[in-house]
Amino acid sequence: MELFTPGLEAYAGHFTTPEMPILSEITAFTQAHTPRPGMMSGHVQGMLLRMISLMIRPKYVLEIGTFTGYSAICLAAGLQPGGLLITIDRDEQLHAQCKTFFQQAGLADVIRPITGNARDVLSGLDYTFDLVFIDADKENYIAYYEAVLPSVRAGGWLLADNVLFHGEVLQPEDRQSKPARAIQAFNAHVAADDRVEQVLLTIRDGLMLMRKK
Ligand SMILES: C[S@@+](CC[C@H](N)C(=O)[O-])C[C@H]1O[C@@H](n2cnc3c(N)ncnc32)[C@H](O)[C@@H]1O
């Protein structure tokens, strides 16, 4: 489903600061070597993630869903000295490749990839997070949100990607795919949760920005 005027994303990209060479390299790798390159955040959303990180200046960041490392590099931009970004993915091969990219970006000391099923990894983490980015399997978004929210500091931030799910959320429920229904349920879950305030940003595939009260 075409959500935005054709050319709008390209227009936004044209007037957005160009991506760093390492991010262009990751983009080229992702397009050449992964079956679903569209999962990557990309130029405009990546720059937004970078700006959000620079505004927050987080000490501890958690990302659920590393893929090829694009968003992790963007989210690490504002880390405080001594800060750490933990990024989880179940794909060992992707993580091996990401480590090379993080090294090239000079971020190997501050980005810690943890390989495994996110729900298992989350239960073993003991940090208070300033910023969390949920971007893995859509069916588990509510479980990830519920698992991490207690570990987010009061006044801390969460982001969840793909909350428009290619526009499928606008379709009647019986015409939605399983992940689209899961996203619809996640959006409703967050909207009904008094512990956070939130705004659904209509950037790319939709980005939910939440603040823990
Ligand atoms: C949309 S991609 C992440 C994109 C990346 N955050 C970015 O913006 O460039 C989703 C990733 O989540 C991972 N994933 C899916 N289900 C998972 C699970 N249950 N546990 C850990 N990782 C999972 C996939 O292997 C995939 O790399």
The ligand as an SDF file (V2000), in Angstrom:
LIG
                    3D

 27 29  0  0  0  0  0  0  0  0999 V2000
   13.5070   -5.0410   11.1460 C   0  0  0  0  0  0  0  0  0  0  0  0
   14.9870   -5.8990   11.4520 S   0  0  0  0  0  0  0  0  0  0  0  0
   15.8830   -4.7490   12.4590 C   0  0  0  0  0  0  0  0  0  0  0  0
   16.3190   -3.5260   11.6700 C   0  0  0  0  0  0  0  0  0  0  0  0
   17.3180   -2.6310   12.3600 C   0  0  0  0  0  0  0  0  0  0  0  0
   16.8850   -2.2790   13.6940 N   0  0  0  0  0  0  0  0  0  0  0  0
   17.4610   -1.3680   11.5500 C   0  0  0  0  0  0  0  0  0  0  0  0
   16.6910   -0.4350   11.7810 O   0  0  0  0  0  0  0  0  0  0  0  0
   18.3020   -1.3300   10.6390 O   0  0  0  0  0  0  0  0  0  0  0  0
   14.4800   -7.1360   12.5880 C   0  0  0  0  0  0  0  0  0  0  0  0
   15.5790   -8.0150   13.1440 C   0  0  0  0  0  0  0  0  0  0  0  0
   15.0220   -8.6930   14.2750 O   0  0  0  0  0  0  0  0  0  0  0  0
   15.5770   -9.9850   14.3580 C   0  0  0  0  0  0  0  0  0  0  0  0
   14.6430  -10.8240   15.1270 N   0  0  0  0  0  0  0  0  0  0  0  0
   13.4030  -11.2360   14.7530 C   0  0  0  0  0  0  0  0  0  0  0  0
   12.8440  -11.9550   15.7230 N   0  0  0  0  0  0  0  0  0  0  0  0
   13.7470  -12.0210   16.7400 C   0  0  0  0  0  0  0  0  0  0  0  0
   13.7550  -12.6240   18.0290 C   0  0  0  0  0  0  0  0  0  0  0  0
   12.7070  -13.3210   18.4730 N   0  0  0  0  0  0  0  0  0  0  0  0
   14.8510  -12.4720   18.8050 N   0  0  0  0  0  0  0  0  0  0  0  0
   15.9060  -11.7650   18.3660 C   0  0  0  0  0  0  0  0  0  0  0  0
   15.9650  -11.1820   17.1550 N   0  0  0  0  0  0  0  0  0  0  0  0
   14.8960  -11.2940   16.3580 C   0  0  0  0  0  0  0  0  0  0  0  0
   15.7510  -10.4280   12.9010 C   0  0  0  0  0  0  0  0  0  0  0  0
   16.7790  -11.4130   12.8100 O   0  0  0  0  0  0  0  0  0  0  0  0
   16.0960   -9.1040   12.1980 C   0  0  0  0  0  0  0  0  0  0  0  0
   17.4760   -8.9680   12.0020 O   0  0  0  0  0  0  0  0  0  0  0  0
  1  2  1  0
  2  3  1  0
  2 10  1  0
  3  4  1  0
  4  5  1  0
  5  6  1  0
  5  7  1  0
  7  8  2  0
  7  9  1  0
 10 11  1  0
 11 12  1  0
 11 26  1  0
 12 13  1  0
 13 14  1  0
 13 24  1  0
 14 15  1  0
 14 23  1  0
 15 16  2  0
 16 17  1  0
 17 18  1  0
 17 23  2  0
 18 19  1  0
 18 20  2  0
 20 21  1  0
 21 22  2  0
 22 23  1  0
 24 25  1  0
 24 26  1  0
 26 27  1  0
M  CHG  2   2   1   9  -1
M  END
$$$$
